[in-house]
């Protein structure tokens, strides 16, 4: 195909009117916006070739406001299969540097650390990439520049997911939501940290040792997953119920978009629910306040629309016993709820997880600290519900 003398018919829909470009239209006379839209459908190798055909095409492909590179780059990142030219994309000045924020956010650690050619970026771009990829509590590793901090934490994540080494973090912090509305930030030795063993001690303290431990994946991040350990029961009294656990795991109103369809931009465009019609109407009316998707840190594709439901089968936060939702004998969260973060190897494409596999592998030492700051970053609606924050054991100062 001769791109400099292309003959085609292009229809552009613009609200109430349609504009048709007849067969005598050539690539040199097309609007630059339309050219950029056409080029964005190419793969990276073809787009690089197009950028070398003429000065005009080079000008279009290098324009940051047009940016035809965004879609093919996201295609590589989404499927986890990188084209050969993707490895050295950083050495090409024609690629707008703004494209490197999603690359640094979503690409695999081994690719960024050992295989890719990274460009020179501004400190603000490295900072934005850091805050999108990692939990805010991990800023403690920053000593010099944001580039050094990003690469240091990225290497730490890559190393920790492949070994039991805990030399860089002797103590692992975790959060416990108490039934009285307070929150404890606790810590345990990283070398022997086992969330199941820690939570069994919490259950014993609350006289709940006879009930099975429930594990839920709250949020999947690029390199980690936020998990909770709790207990479900039909309590005879409300004194043992943990209302904050329910609000944290199921934000009021977020269930309204539980089975919605998501566009490429991540917006829910339709609502279908497996709940009765009366409950759907009730939930929809109570869907305020509206929750904003979080970007710092960025969820993985499994939970792209978090805290709203992400269709596609990966988001299983609400796929639990129907008795938790309906019926007079509804299951409720009782006692304390433990929240921690588990590091995981980078997923190629859309990864999935199984609760049984998660439970069997939860004793491995692939955990990092999860602080109060991290908790508010993923659940900002909880700040007004927490009555007291306590650092360490105990009930806190009166």
TITILUM-971421 format. One record per residue (C-alpha): residue number from 1; x, y, z; residue in one letter. Coordinates in pm, 1 decimal. Example, Ala and Ser with C-alpha at 12.3 -4.5 7.8 and 13.67 -1.06 7.14 Angstrom:
2
+-----+----------+----------+----------+---------+
| num |       xx |       yy |       zz | residuo |
+-----+----------+----------+----------+---------+
|   1 |   1230.0 |   -450.0 |    780.0 |       a |
|   2 |   1367.0 |   -106.0 |    714.0 |       s |
+-----+----------+----------+----------+---------+
***
This chain:
398
+-----+----------+----------+----------+---------+
| num |       xx |       yy |       zz | residuo |
+-----+----------+----------+----------+---------+
|   1 |      0.0 |      0.0 |      0.0 |       x |
|   2 |    138.6 |    338.4 |   -101.9 |       x |
|   3 |     70.2 |    558.6 |    200.8 |       x |
|   4 |    164.6 |    881.6 |     20.7 |       x |
|   5 |    -94.5 |    828.8 |   -253.9 |       x |
|   6 |   -368.8 |    637.8 |    -79.2 |       x |
|   7 |   -709.9 |    634.8 |   -248.1 |       x |
|   8 |   -997.7 |    543.8 |    -22.9 |       x |
|   9 |  -1341.6 |    638.2 |     99.5 |       x |
|  10 |  -1351.4 |    752.9 |    463.1 |       x |
|  11 |  -1669.5 |    830.0 |    654.2 |       x |
|  12 |  -1640.0 |   1045.3 |    964.6 |       x |
|  13 |  -1943.6 |   1066.5 |   1191.7 |       x |
|  14 |  -1968.8 |   1398.5 |   1373.8 |       x |
|  15 |  -2288.8 |   1412.8 |   1578.7 |       x |
|  16 |  -2558.7 |   1528.6 |   1333.7 |       x |
|  17 |  -2368.8 |   1524.1 |   1004.2 |       x |
|  18 |  -2147.2 |   1294.8 |    801.0 |       x |
|  19 |  -1851.5 |   1393.9 |    587.8 |       x |
|  20 |  -1744.0 |   1158.9 |    307.1 |       x |
|  21 |  -1397.7 |   1182.0 |    152.6 |       x |
|  22 |  -1419.8 |   1060.5 |   -208.2 |       x |
|  23 |  -1175.6 |    836.2 |   -387.9 |       x |
|  24 |   -952.2 |   1117.8 |   -508.8 |       x |
|  25 |   -850.7 |   1196.1 |   -147.6 |       x |
|  26 |   -482.2 |   1123.3 |    -80.1 |       x |
|  27 |   -283.8 |   1078.0 |    236.4 |       x |
|  28 |   -124.9 |   1420.0 |    189.4 |       x |
|  29 |   -461.6 |   1599.0 |    194.9 |       x |
|  30 |   -621.5 |   1420.8 |    489.2 |       x |
|  31 |   -652.3 |   1618.3 |    816.5 |       x |
|  32 |   -376.1 |   1541.7 |   1063.3 |       x |
|  33 |   -632.2 |   1431.6 |   1326.4 |       x |
|  34 |   -770.4 |   1169.5 |   1088.5 |       x |
|  35 |   -420.8 |   1056.8 |    994.2 |       x |
|  36 |   -334.4 |   1008.7 |   1361.6 |       x |
|  37 |   -652.5 |    805.7 |   1413.4 |       x |
|  38 |   -565.4 |    581.7 |   1116.9 |       x |
|  39 |   -204.7 |    535.4 |   1231.8 |       x |
|  40 |   -318.2 |    441.4 |   1582.8 |       x |
|  41 |   -465.5 |    121.0 |   1435.7 |       x |
|  42 |   -122.2 |      6.5 |   1316.5 |       x |
|  43 |    120.6 |   -210.1 |   1507.6 |       x |
|  44 |    436.9 |    -47.7 |   1640.0 |       x |
|  45 |    662.1 |   -178.9 |   1363.4 |       x |
|  46 |    434.4 |    -39.3 |   1091.7 |       x |
|  47 |    398.1 |    290.6 |   1274.4 |       x |
|  48 |    775.3 |    329.8 |   1288.7 |       x |
|  49 |    789.2 |    266.0 |    913.9 |       x |
|  50 |    515.3 |    522.5 |    848.4 |       x |
|  51 |    700.7 |    785.9 |   1049.6 |       x |
|  52 |    995.3 |    757.2 |    808.7 |       x |
|  53 |    803.4 |    801.5 |    480.9 |       x |
|  54 |    781.0 |   1180.8 |    469.1 |       x |
|  55 |    829.3 |   1494.8 |    673.4 |       x |
|  56 |    455.6 |   1542.4 |    710.1 |       x |
|  57 |    399.3 |   1190.6 |    838.7 |       x |
|  58 |    691.8 |   1226.9 |   1074.9 |       x |
|  59 |    540.9 |   1550.8 |   1202.8 |       x |
|  60 |    206.0 |   1379.7 |   1261.7 |       x |
|  61 |    351.1 |   1077.7 |   1442.8 |       x |
|  62 |    577.3 |   1288.9 |   1664.0 |       x |
|  63 |    308.0 |   1536.9 |   1770.3 |       x |
|  64 |    233.3 |   1481.5 |   2143.8 |       x |
|  65 |   -120.7 |   1616.7 |   2106.1 |       x |
|  66 |   -203.9 |   1364.1 |   1830.1 |       x |
|  67 |     -1.6 |   1075.5 |   1975.9 |       x |
|  68 |    -92.0 |    778.3 |   1750.6 |       x |
|  69 |    147.6 |    564.1 |   1959.3 |       x |
|  70 |    -83.6 |    535.6 |   2258.6 |       x |
|  71 |   -313.3 |    261.5 |   2125.2 |       x |
|  72 |    -47.6 |     19.4 |   1991.4 |       x |
|  73 |    157.2 |     65.9 |   2310.0 |       x |
|  74 |   -144.9 |    -14.8 |   2527.8 |       x |
|  75 |   -213.9 |   -316.2 |   2305.3 |       x |
|  76 |    133.9 |   -451.6 |   2384.9 |       x |
|  77 |     89.8 |   -385.6 |   2755.5 |       x |
|  78 |   -261.0 |   -528.7 |   2772.1 |       x |
|  79 |   -170.9 |   -861.4 |   2610.4 |       x |
|  80 |    173.1 |   -891.3 |   2767.8 |       x |
|  81 |    335.4 |   -989.7 |   2436.5 |       x |
|  82 |    588.3 |   -725.1 |   2332.7 |       x |
|  83 |    691.3 |   -657.0 |   1975.4 |       x |
|  84 |   1065.1 |   -659.0 |   1904.4 |       x |
|  85 |   1073.3 |   -284.4 |   1841.2 |       x |
|  86 |    903.7 |   -225.5 |   2177.2 |       x |
|  87 |   1223.7 |   -318.2 |   2360.7 |       x |
|  88 |   1413.5 |    -20.2 |   2216.7 |       x |
|  89 |   1128.8 |    227.0 |   2185.4 |       x |
|  90 |   1299.6 |    456.1 |   2436.9 |       x |
|  91 |   1581.9 |    528.8 |   2192.1 |       x |
|  92 |   1342.3 |    678.2 |   1934.6 |       x |
|  93 |   1296.8 |   1051.3 |   1983.2 |       x |
|  94 |    989.8 |   1046.7 |   1760.4 |       x |
|  95 |    785.7 |    872.9 |   2032.5 |       x |
|  96 |    633.3 |   1135.4 |   2268.3 |       x |
|  97 |    769.4 |   1087.3 |   2620.0 |       x |
|  98 |    420.7 |   1094.2 |   2771.2 |       x |
|  99 |    377.2 |    735.5 |   2650.1 |       x |
| 100 |    633.3 |    615.8 |   2900.4 |       x |
| 101 |    414.1 |    677.2 |   3202.9 |       x |
| 102 |    177.8 |    386.4 |   3111.4 |       x |
| 103 |    477.7 |    175.6 |   3005.8 |       x |
| 104 |    649.7 |    226.6 |   3342.0 |       x |
| 105 |    319.5 |    166.3 |   3517.7 |       x |
| 106 |    208.9 |   -158.5 |   3350.6 |       x |
| 107 |    513.2 |   -327.1 |   3192.4 |       x |
| 108 |    670.4 |   -628.4 |   3359.8 |       x |
| 109 |    957.6 |   -564.0 |   3604.6 |       x |
| 110 |   1202.4 |   -787.3 |   3414.9 |       x |
| 111 |   1130.4 |   -597.5 |   3092.1 |       x |
| 112 |   1196.4 |   -258.4 |   3251.2 |       x |
| 113 |   1495.3 |   -371.7 |   3455.9 |       x |
| 114 |   1687.8 |   -589.1 |   3214.1 |       x |
| 115 |   1549.5 |   -574.3 |   2859.0 |       x |
| 116 |   1422.2 |   -229.0 |   2763.7 |       x |
| 117 |   1599.1 |     91.3 |   2668.2 |       x |
| 118 |   1462.4 |    361.3 |   2897.2 |       x |
| 119 |   1453.5 |    726.8 |   2780.8 |       x |
| 120 |   1546.3 |   1039.0 |   2972.9 |       x |
| 121 |   1234.3 |   1154.5 |   3154.7 |       x |
| 122 |   1154.3 |   1447.0 |   3378.7 |       x |
| 123 |   1154.1 |   1398.4 |   3753.7 |       x |
| 124 |    777.9 |   1466.8 |   3758.6 |       x |
| 125 |    721.2 |   1184.6 |   3506.6 |       x |
| 126 |    920.4 |    938.4 |   3717.0 |       x |
| 127 |    726.1 |   1048.1 |   4024.4 |       x |
| 128 |    391.6 |   1002.0 |   3848.9 |       x |
| 129 |    499.0 |    655.2 |   3733.2 |       x |
| 130 |    606.4 |    565.2 |   4088.1 |       x |
| 131 |    279.5 |    677.1 |   4244.7 |       x |
| 132 |     71.9 |    496.5 |   3981.9 |       x |
| 133 |    255.9 |    167.3 |   4017.0 |       x |
| 134 |    333.6 |    140.1 |   4388.1 |       x |
| 135 |    153.5 |    190.7 |   4717.2 |       x |
| 136 |    209.1 |    533.8 |   4878.7 |       x |
| 137 |    371.5 |    374.3 |   5183.6 |       x |
| 138 |    656.0 |    253.3 |   4962.5 |       x |
| 139 |    777.4 |    610.8 |   4917.4 |       x |
| 140 |    989.9 |    543.1 |   5226.3 |       x |
| 141 |   1243.5 |    378.6 |   4992.7 |       x |
| 142 |   1307.8 |    708.0 |   4812.5 |       x |
| 143 |   1645.9 |    855.1 |   4900.9 |       x |
| 144 |   1762.0 |   1046.6 |   4593.2 |       x |
| 145 |   1581.7 |   1100.6 |   4263.3 |       x |
| 146 |   1244.3 |    958.5 |   4167.2 |       x |
| 147 |   1410.3 |    756.2 |   3890.9 |       x |
| 148 |   1639.3 |    586.0 |   4142.8 |       x |
| 149 |   1344.1 |    526.8 |   4377.0 |       x |
| 150 |   1133.7 |    375.2 |   4098.9 |       x |
| 151 |   1404.6 |    137.8 |   3979.9 |       x |
| 152 |   1502.8 |     44.5 |   4335.2 |       x |
| 153 |   1148.8 |    -47.2 |   4440.9 |       x |
| 154 |   1087.1 |   -224.6 |   4109.8 |       x |
| 155 |   1397.6 |   -439.4 |   4160.7 |       x |
| 156 |   1289.6 |   -506.5 |   4519.5 |       x |
| 157 |    949.9 |   -630.5 |   4399.6 |       x |
| 158 |   1109.0 |   -847.6 |   4129.9 |       x |
| 159 |   1356.6 |   -995.1 |   4380.9 |       x |
| 160 |   1101.0 |  -1056.0 |   4658.0 |       x |
| 161 |    863.0 |  -1245.6 |   4426.7 |       x |
| 162 |   1141.1 |  -1487.7 |   4336.8 |       x |
| 163 |   1302.6 |  -1549.6 |   4673.6 |       x |
| 164 |   1235.0 |  -1557.2 |   5046.5 |       x |
| 165 |   1479.8 |  -1273.8 |   5109.6 |       x |
| 166 |   1359.6 |  -1024.4 |   5372.4 |       x |
| 167 |   1688.1 |   -846.3 |   5444.4 |       x |
| 168 |   1560.6 |   -511.5 |   5315.0 |       x |
| 169 |   1248.7 |   -512.2 |   5538.1 |       x |
| 170 |   1279.8 |   -676.8 |   5877.1 |       x |
| 171 |    925.9 |   -595.8 |   5988.6 |       x |
| 172 |    603.8 |   -628.7 |   5790.2 |       x |
| 173 |    316.7 |   -395.6 |   5879.8 |       x |
| 174 |    -49.5 |   -484.8 |   5845.5 |       x |
| 175 |   -388.3 |   -335.1 |   5934.7 |       x |
| 176 |   -663.6 |   -473.4 |   6159.5 |       x |
| 177 |  -1015.5 |   -323.3 |   6146.6 |       x |
| 178 |  -1176.6 |   -370.8 |   6486.3 |       x |
| 179 |  -1549.3 |   -410.4 |   6544.3 |       x |
| 180 |  -1556.7 |    -98.2 |   6769.4 |       x |
| 181 |  -1461.8 |    123.9 |   6471.2 |       x |
| 182 |  -1090.8 |    165.2 |   6550.1 |       x |
| 183 |   -796.1 |     50.6 |   6339.1 |       x |
| 184 |   -464.9 |    -94.4 |   6459.2 |       x |
| 185 |   -147.6 |    -74.2 |   6251.7 |       x |
| 186 |     59.0 |   -372.1 |   6366.4 |       x |
| 187 |    381.3 |   -537.2 |   6259.1 |       x |
| 188 |    544.0 |   -878.3 |   6268.9 |       x |
| 189 |    882.0 |  -1021.8 |   6180.0 |       x |
| 190 |    913.0 |  -1048.5 |   5802.0 |       x |
| 191 |   1116.0 |  -1368.9 |   5822.5 |       x |
| 192 |    831.6 |  -1561.5 |   5987.5 |       x |
| 193 |    531.4 |  -1354.2 |   5874.8 |       x |
| 194 |    234.5 |  -1579.9 |   5802.1 |       x |
| 195 |   -102.2 |  -1400.8 |   5775.2 |       x |
| 196 |   -296.5 |  -1720.3 |   5850.4 |       x |
| 197 |   -105.5 |  -1774.3 |   6175.6 |       x |
| 198 |   -143.6 |  -1408.2 |   6272.9 |       x |
| 199 |   -516.0 |  -1409.3 |   6203.2 |       x |
| 200 |   -567.0 |  -1735.2 |   6393.4 |       x |
| 201 |   -432.5 |  -1553.4 |   6700.0 |       x |
| 202 |   -677.9 |  -1267.6 |   6634.5 |       x |
| 203 |   -965.5 |  -1517.5 |   6608.9 |       x |
| 204 |   -865.3 |  -1677.2 |   6938.2 |       x |
| 205 |   -865.8 |  -1338.0 |   7111.2 |       x |
| 206 |  -1220.2 |  -1275.8 |   6980.7 |       x |
| 207 |  -1350.7 |  -1626.3 |   7068.1 |       x |
| 208 |  -1392.2 |  -1708.6 |   6700.9 |       x |
| 209 |  -1138.7 |  -1990.0 |   6667.6 |       x |
| 210 |  -1414.2 |  -2241.2 |   6588.2 |       x |
| 211 |  -1512.0 |  -2055.1 |   6266.7 |       x |
| 212 |  -1328.2 |  -2092.9 |   5932.3 |       x |
| 213 |  -1110.7 |  -1811.0 |   5800.4 |       x |
| 214 |  -1242.5 |  -1631.5 |   5491.9 |       x |
| 215 |   -995.5 |  -1486.9 |   5238.7 |       x |
| 216 |  -1094.2 |  -1213.2 |   4993.6 |       x |
| 217 |   -891.1 |  -1034.5 |   4727.1 |       x |
| 218 |   -995.2 |   -669.4 |   4761.0 |       x |
| 219 |   -776.5 |   -516.1 |   4492.1 |       x |
| 220 |   -527.8 |   -638.4 |   4233.2 |       x |
| 221 |   -241.5 |   -397.1 |   4163.2 |       x |
| 222 |     29.1 |   -430.5 |   3901.2 |       x |
| 223 |    276.0 |   -611.8 |   4128.8 |       x |
| 224 |     68.8 |   -693.7 |   4436.3 |       x |
| 225 |   -277.1 |   -781.4 |   4563.9 |       x |
| 226 |   -455.7 |   -645.2 |   4869.5 |       x |
| 227 |   -610.8 |   -933.4 |   5062.4 |       x |
| 228 |   -823.5 |   -952.3 |   5375.3 |       x |
| 229 |   -873.7 |  -1230.3 |   5626.1 |       x |
| 230 |  -1195.0 |  -1235.0 |   5824.6 |       x |
| 231 |  -1477.0 |  -1444.4 |   5968.1 |       x |
| 232 |  -1836.8 |  -1475.5 |   5844.9 |       x |
| 233 |  -2109.0 |  -1584.8 |   6085.2 |       x |
| 234 |  -2477.3 |  -1549.4 |   6174.9 |       x |
| 235 |  -2435.3 |  -1365.6 |   6506.1 |       x |
| 236 |  -2699.7 |  -1386.4 |   6774.8 |       x |
| 237 |  -2613.9 |  -1034.3 |   6885.0 |       x |
| 238 |  -2487.3 |   -726.9 |   6703.2 |       x |
| 239 |  -2205.8 |   -681.1 |   6955.7 |       x |
| 240 |  -1973.1 |   -904.0 |   6753.7 |       x |
| 241 |  -2058.4 |   -757.3 |   6410.3 |       x |
| 242 |  -1790.2 |   -550.1 |   6235.2 |       x |
| 243 |  -1982.1 |   -286.0 |   6032.0 |       x |
| 244 |  -1665.0 |   -127.1 |   5893.2 |       x |
| 245 |  -1561.3 |   -458.4 |   5739.9 |       x |
| 246 |  -1879.5 |   -463.2 |   5531.8 |       x |
| 247 |  -1837.5 |   -101.2 |   5422.0 |       x |
| 248 |  -1473.2 |   -158.0 |   5329.3 |       x |
| 249 |  -1537.3 |   -471.7 |   5122.8 |       x |
| 250 |  -1864.2 |   -349.5 |   4969.0 |       x |
| 251 |  -1872.3 |     30.8 |   4945.1 |       x |
| 252 |  -2233.8 |    149.0 |   4966.4 |       x |
| 253 |  -2361.4 |    210.8 |   4613.3 |       x |
| 254 |  -2070.4 |     43.3 |   4434.7 |       x |
| 255 |  -2274.9 |   -274.9 |   4395.4 |       x |
| 256 |  -2511.8 |    -88.3 |   4158.8 |       x |
| 257 |  -2263.3 |   -134.8 |   3873.5 |       x |
| 258 |  -2184.4 |   -488.5 |   3972.4 |       x |
| 259 |  -2251.2 |   -646.3 |   3631.5 |       x |
| 260 |  -2207.8 |   -343.0 |   3408.0 |       x |
| 261 |  -2027.7 |   -343.7 |   3076.9 |       x |
| 262 |  -1704.9 |   -146.0 |   3061.3 |       x |
| 263 |  -1588.1 |     57.3 |   2765.1 |       x |
| 264 |  -1227.2 |     84.8 |   2657.7 |       x |
| 265 |  -1194.2 |    386.2 |   2884.6 |       x |
| 266 |  -1320.2 |    186.6 |   3180.3 |       x |
| 267 |  -1661.9 |    353.2 |   3222.2 |       x |
| 268 |  -1961.4 |    144.1 |   3317.3 |       x |
| 269 |  -2224.5 |    192.8 |   3047.8 |       x |
| 270 |  -2501.0 |    -46.5 |   3153.8 |       x |
| 271 |  -2630.9 |   -206.9 |   3470.2 |       x |
| 272 |  -2750.5 |   -565.4 |   3496.8 |       x |
| 273 |  -2775.1 |   -734.4 |   3831.6 |       x |
| 274 |  -2854.7 |  -1079.5 |   3959.5 |       x |
| 275 |  -3031.0 |   -924.2 |   4258.3 |       x |
| 276 |  -3412.4 |   -894.7 |   4273.7 |       x |
| 277 |  -3559.6 |   -590.0 |   4098.7 |       x |
| 278 |  -3659.3 |   -428.1 |   4427.1 |       x |
| 279 |  -3305.2 |   -459.3 |   4561.7 |       x |
| 280 |  -3159.4 |   -324.4 |   4234.6 |       x |
| 281 |  -3380.6 |    -14.6 |   4253.4 |       x |
| 282 |  -3295.4 |     34.3 |   4619.5 |       x |
| 283 |  -2923.1 |     -2.1 |   4553.4 |       x |
| 284 |  -2934.3 |    233.2 |   4255.6 |       x |
| 285 |  -3109.1 |    502.8 |   4457.5 |       x |
| 286 |  -2843.8 |    471.6 |   4725.2 |       x |
| 287 |  -2555.4 |    478.8 |   4479.3 |       x |
| 288 |  -2438.0 |    819.7 |   4601.7 |       x |
| 289 |  -2175.9 |    924.3 |   4685.6 |       x |
| 290 |  -2023.2 |    842.3 |   4348.2 |       x |
| 291 |  -1688.6 |    667.5 |   4377.4 |       x |
| 292 |  -1397.2 |    778.5 |   4163.4 |       x |
| 293 |  -1166.1 |    521.7 |   4009.9 |       x |
| 294 |   -829.2 |    528.1 |   4180.0 |       x |
| 295 |   -512.9 |    609.6 |   3985.5 |       x |
| 296 |   -254.8 |    623.4 |   4265.2 |       x |
| 297 |   -194.7 |    332.4 |   4267.2 |       x |
| 298 |   -341.2 |    199.4 |   3941.3 |       x |
| 299 |   -539.7 |   -126.4 |   3959.5 |       x |
| 300 |   -452.9 |   -414.7 |   3731.2 |       x |
| 301 |   -691.8 |   -501.7 |   3442.4 |       x |
| 302 |   -871.4 |   -742.2 |   3677.9 |       x |
| 303 |   -996.5 |   -449.8 |   3889.4 |       x |
| 304 |   -963.1 |   -170.6 |   3634.6 |       x |
| 305 |  -1285.4 |      0.4 |   3745.4 |       x |
| 306 |  -1223.0 |    -30.4 |   4121.2 |       x |
| 307 |  -1400.6 |     42.2 |   4352.6 |       x |
| 308 |  -1682.8 |    -24.8 |   4105.0 |       x |
| 309 |  -1719.4 |   -371.0 |   3956.8 |       x |
| 310 |  -1498.3 |   -460.2 |   3658.7 |       x |
| 311 |  -1670.8 |   -698.0 |   3413.5 |       x |
| 312 |  -1479.9 |   -976.4 |   3243.2 |       x |
| 313 |  -1461.8 |  -1252.0 |   3505.2 |       x |
| 314 |  -1150.1 |  -1140.4 |   3690.4 |       x |
| 315 |  -1320.5 |   -923.3 |   3951.7 |       x |
| 316 |  -1473.2 |  -1167.2 |   4198.9 |       x |
| 317 |  -1504.0 |   -943.0 |   4502.1 |       x |
| 318 |  -1883.0 |  -1000.9 |   4520.9 |       x |
| 319 |  -1897.4 |  -1357.7 |   4394.3 |       x |
| 320 |  -1963.8 |  -1505.6 |   4737.3 |       x |
| 321 |  -2238.5 |  -1684.9 |   4926.0 |       x |
| 322 |  -2575.7 |  -1529.2 |   4839.3 |       x |
| 323 |  -2660.9 |  -1546.8 |   5209.8 |       x |
| 324 |  -2424.4 |  -1254.1 |   5258.9 |       x |
| 325 |  -2665.4 |  -1042.8 |   5052.3 |       x |
| 326 |  -3015.4 |  -1179.6 |   5099.3 |       x |
| 327 |  -3224.3 |  -1345.9 |   5367.6 |       x |
| 328 |  -3302.4 |  -1301.0 |   5733.2 |       x |
| 329 |  -3012.2 |  -1522.7 |   5829.7 |       x |
| 330 |  -2757.0 |  -1321.3 |   5633.4 |       x |
| 331 |  -2391.1 |  -1392.9 |   5698.0 |       x |
| 332 |  -2205.6 |  -1096.7 |   5850.0 |       x |
| 333 |  -1844.1 |  -1012.2 |   5916.0 |       x |
| 334 |  -1766.8 |  -1055.9 |   6284.3 |       x |
| 335 |  -1457.3 |   -982.9 |   6490.8 |       x |
| 336 |  -1147.1 |   -818.2 |   6349.0 |       x |
| 337 |  -1062.6 |   -795.0 |   5977.9 |       x |
| 338 |   -694.7 |   -824.8 |   5880.5 |       x |
| 339 |   -566.9 |   -638.2 |   5572.3 |       x |
| 340 |   -226.9 |   -707.4 |   5417.1 |       x |
| 341 |    -53.0 |   -692.2 |   5078.9 |       x |
| 342 |     89.4 |   -991.5 |   4894.4 |       x |
| 343 |    353.9 |   -946.1 |   4626.2 |       x |
| 344 |    297.6 |  -1150.6 |   4312.3 |       x |
| 345 |    487.4 |  -1222.2 |   3989.8 |       x |
| 346 |    387.7 |   -996.3 |   3705.1 |       x |
| 347 |     98.3 |  -1138.0 |   3503.1 |       x |
| 348 |    124.5 |  -1168.9 |   3126.8 |       x |
| 349 |   -205.3 |  -1029.5 |   3003.8 |       x |
| 350 |   -523.3 |  -1076.8 |   3208.1 |       x |
| 351 |   -425.5 |  -1290.7 |   3505.0 |       x |
| 352 |   -673.5 |  -1477.3 |   3723.3 |       x |
| 353 |   -651.6 |  -1624.6 |   4067.5 |       x |
| 354 |   -815.5 |  -1903.7 |   4262.1 |       x |
| 355 |   -904.4 |  -1863.8 |   4629.9 |       x |
| 356 |   -788.1 |  -2217.5 |   4711.1 |       x |
| 357 |   -450.5 |  -2160.1 |   4543.7 |       x |
| 358 |   -427.1 |  -1827.7 |   4723.6 |       x |
| 359 |   -488.7 |  -1994.2 |   5059.8 |       x |
| 360 |   -230.8 |  -2264.9 |   4992.3 |       x |
| 361 |     34.9 |  -2011.3 |   4895.4 |       x |
| 362 |    -41.3 |  -1748.9 |   5155.2 |       x |
| 363 |    220.7 |  -1878.9 |   5399.3 |       x |
| 364 |    502.2 |  -1794.2 |   5159.0 |       x |
| 365 |    710.4 |  -1490.8 |   5255.9 |       x |
| 366 |    600.4 |  -1278.2 |   4959.1 |       x |
| 367 |    444.2 |  -1001.5 |   5163.8 |       x |
| 368 |    520.6 |   -632.4 |   5201.6 |       x |
| 369 |    416.0 |   -368.4 |   5452.2 |       x |
| 370 |     64.6 |   -230.0 |   5432.7 |       x |
| 371 |     23.2 |     91.3 |   5630.8 |       x |
| 372 |   -258.4 |    324.8 |   5733.6 |       x |
| 373 |   -159.9 |    554.4 |   5444.9 |       x |
| 374 |   -198.5 |    266.4 |   5199.1 |       x |
| 375 |   -535.7 |    176.1 |   5345.6 |       x |
| 376 |   -675.3 |    526.9 |   5290.4 |       x |
| 377 |   -531.7 |    533.7 |   4936.9 |       x |
| 378 |   -738.4 |    231.6 |   4829.8 |       x |
| 379 |  -1042.5 |    305.8 |   5049.6 |       x |
| 380 |  -1072.4 |    684.2 |   5099.4 |       x |
| 381 |  -1441.2 |    650.2 |   5193.8 |       x |
| 382 |  -1332.5 |    478.0 |   5517.4 |       x |
| 383 |  -1158.2 |    782.9 |   5665.5 |       x |
| 384 |  -1478.6 |    934.0 |   5801.4 |       x |
| 385 |  -1591.1 |    600.4 |   5947.8 |       x |
| 386 |  -1277.8 |    517.4 |   6146.0 |       x |
| 387 |  -1317.6 |    634.1 |   6505.0 |       x |
| 388 |   -955.2 |    595.0 |   6610.5 |       x |
| 389 |   -619.9 |    505.2 |   6453.7 |       x |
| 390 |   -386.8 |    313.3 |   6684.1 |       x |
| 391 |    -21.0 |    249.9 |   6610.5 |       x |
| 392 |     65.7 |    -83.5 |   6768.2 |       x |
| 393 |   -122.3 |   -305.0 |   7011.5 |       x |
| 394 |   -387.1 |   -193.8 |   7258.8 |       x |
| 395 |   -688.5 |     31.0 |   7260.6 |       x |
| 396 |   -500.4 |    359.2 |   7213.3 |       x |
| 397 |   -490.3 |    671.6 |   7426.8 |       x |
| 398 |   -826.9 |    785.7 |   7566.8 |       x |
+-----+----------+----------+----------+---------+
***
